[in-house]
């Protein structure tokens, strides 16, 4: 499932391509036909992200609420929009169908719906603070973490606690701060929580900028260590994510994995002692 940096990147891409302009909208698949008809020919007035939720605003009409889920994908193209291929839930086209402009296709989302301002607010009210948003309040997350018996690994993946953090950022930020993923939230000090939050803000903003997740510090980069770069569909240099059984870049011990809250957890028992 895409993590929060991907959704913020999509919001930025939509603003750059369609913001302040009329768009043509259609649902070739048909599942969003009614919503597409209502926004067709309207101006895209805003594109926002909160955690893993994307909101495309159309003044006087509402917001298109998108959650990609596990299989959703937003792709962009330039030039005249070609005939749709596959199950396109929503197609947006700028500058007219034959104007040589830009277009975007949404396929396979868990959610694509037209909602009101109040409904959008209700979605956001259910989410925790997003490290990528200027209005994020880390105090709200700390209030829940500091009194919880739940493991910090599970809390970081709970979108009601922190919005936008997924399996990669969860594993990597805990490694970077030497925190056992099984430690209960209330076992963290305020200093440790502040360091985790600040690190998430920095790492996720880099993710938006670079469109990939990199968490390895300079001294552990392939060039510095004389090792081969990581080869993985997810891209980016990481410490523990999807490196089960491989030697830790810092201490050499094998990286561990286990199931936790229906997701695979990765950590180094030596660098993250219990």
N, C-alpha and C positions, 0 to 999 in steps of 0.2 A: 504494500500500500504506500502511495507517495507520502512523504513527510511534509511538514509545514512549509519548508523552504520552497518546495515545488509549487505549492498552491499560491504562495506569494509571488513567485516568479510568473505564474500564469496570470495573476491579476495584473501585474505590471505589463506583461505582453499584451493583454487585452486593452489596457488603457492606451498603450502606445499605438496599437493598430486601429482601434475603433473608437477611442475616447472622443466625445464631442461631435461625433458624426452619426448620420443616419446609417442604419444597417438593414440589410435584408436578412430575414430569418426564416428558416424552414426546418421541418423534421422529416427527412426522407424516410426514416424508419416508421414514422407515424405515431410513436408513443408520446411525443411532445407536440403534436400538431396544434392543439388548441392554444397552448402557451406561445408557440412560435408565431401563430397568426396574430396574437395580440401585440407582440413586440416588433413584428415586421414593419419596417419603415420608420421605426422610432430611433431617437438619439440615445446612444449609450452614454449615460451621464456619469457612471462611476463603475469601478471594479475594485472589490475589496476581498481580503482574505482574513479569516479568523480560524486559526488552527488548520484543520484539513477541509474547511468549508470555503467555497468560492461563491461570491455574490456579484452578479452583474446587474447594475441598476439602470432602469429606464424610467425617466421622469413621467409621472402620471400613470404609469402602468404597473410598476412594482419591481421586484428583484427576481432574477433567475438564480435559484439556489442550486449549486452543483456540489455533490460529494462524489469523488471518483471511486472510492472503495478500492477493492483489490484489482479490478480489471479496467477501470475507466481510463480514458486517454484523451487529451486535448491536443490536436495537431494544427499547425498553421501553415499556410501557403500563400504564395504571391502569384499575381497574374489572374486571368479568368479562371473561375472555379470550375474544375472538371466535373464530370458526372460522379455522383457519390458512389463510393465503393464500400461495401460492408454495411453494417448496422449503424448508420449515422443518426444519433438521437437528435442532435441540434447542429445546424450549419448556420454560421454567421458570415455574411459577405459585405464588405465595404466598397464604396465607390461604384455600386451598380454591378449587375451580373456580368456585363461585358466591358467594364471600365478598366480592366487591367489592374485591379486593386489588390486587396488582401482578403483572405477567407480563413475560417477556422472550423474544424469538425470535431464534435464531441461524440465519442463512442464508449459504450459499455459502462456508464456511470451507475453507481448505486442509487443516486438521486439526481433528478433534474426536474425542477418544479418552479412554477411562477408563484411567488409569495408576496404578501404585503409588507410594509415597513414594520408593522407590529409583529408579524410572524418572523421576520428576520431578527428582530430584537429578542424574541423568545428563544430562537436558536442560539444566539450569542450569549444569552443569560445562562444557558445550560453549560457553557464552556468555561474552562479555566482561563487564566491569563495566557496570552500568546507572546512568547519572547520576541517575536518579530514586530509586534505592534507598539507604537509609541504610547498608547494608553494602557499598556499592560501594568498590572499591579502585582508584583511578586509577593506582597504581603498576603494577598488572598490565598495564594498557593501555600505559603508557609503556614498559614493558620490551619490548613487541612493536614499538611505533612507533619507538622510538629506534634499533633495529638493522635496520630494514627499508628496502629499496631501493624498495618499492612507494610509489606516490604517496599523499600524505596524504588526497587525496579518496577514493581507493579504500579506504584503511585505515579511514576513519571510517564507511564503509558496510559494512565487514566485521563481522558480528555477533559473531564470535569475538574481535574486538578491543574494540569498544564496542557494547554491546547497546542497541537502541532508536533509534539515530540513523538517519534516512532521508535522502532526497534534499533535502528542504527544509532541515532543520537542518544538513546537511553543507555545502550551498552558502552558507547565511547565516552560519554561524559562521566559515567561512574568510574571507568578505568582511569581517566585523566586525573581524577581526584582521589584515587586509591580507596574507593568506598565499596565494601562488600555489598553486592546487589540484594542480599537477603537481610540486610540490616533493616529493622522497622523504621518507618519515617520518624517516629518520635525519638529514635536513637541518634538522629543527626543533630549536630550543634547548629546554631544560627550562622556561625561563620562558614561552616561547610555548605549549608543551603545557599547562602549568598554567593559563594564561589561557584556552585553548580549553576545557579541562575545566570550569573554574569557570563559564564563560559558558554551556556546555551545561546545567549544573545549574540555573542561574538561568532560562534561556529555557524549558527543558522543564518546570520547575515552574510557570512562568507558563502554559504550554500546558495543563497539567492543570487549573489554576484557571479559565482562560478558555475552555477547550475549542476553542482555535484557536491558530495559530502567528502571533505578532507578533515581529518582530526589529528593527524600525526604531527608532532612538533618537529621543528627543523632538524634537530639532532638525530631524529629517528627516520628521516626521509631516506629513500633508497640510495640516493647519491652519497649521503653522509655515512650510511652504514655499509655501503658496498654490496647491497642486496638487489635482487631483481624487483622491479615495480610490481605492484599488485595487478593481477589480471582478473577482472570480475565484471559482470554485466552492470553492477551498481556503480562501478568506477570509484575513484578516490582512494587515498591511502588511509587505512584504519588500523587500530591497535588489535581489537578482538573480534569485531563483527564478522561472522562467517569465516572465522579462522580456527575453528575447533580442531584441536590436536596439533596445530602448528605452534612453533616456538614463539613465545612472547618477545616482542621487539626490545623490551627493556631488560627482562631477567632470564629469558630463554626457556622458562617453564612452559609446558603445553597449555594452550588455551582450552578452557573447559566450556562445555555447553550443557544445558538442561532445559526442560520445558518449564515455562512459568506463564500462567494466565494465557494459555493457548498460543504462546509465541516462544520461539527459541531464544534463550538467554545465553550470552557469551561473556566470559570474564576470566581473569587470571587470578588464581587463588593466592599466588605469592605476592602479587602487587596490590591485591584487594583483600587483605586478610580479614577474616571474621572476628 
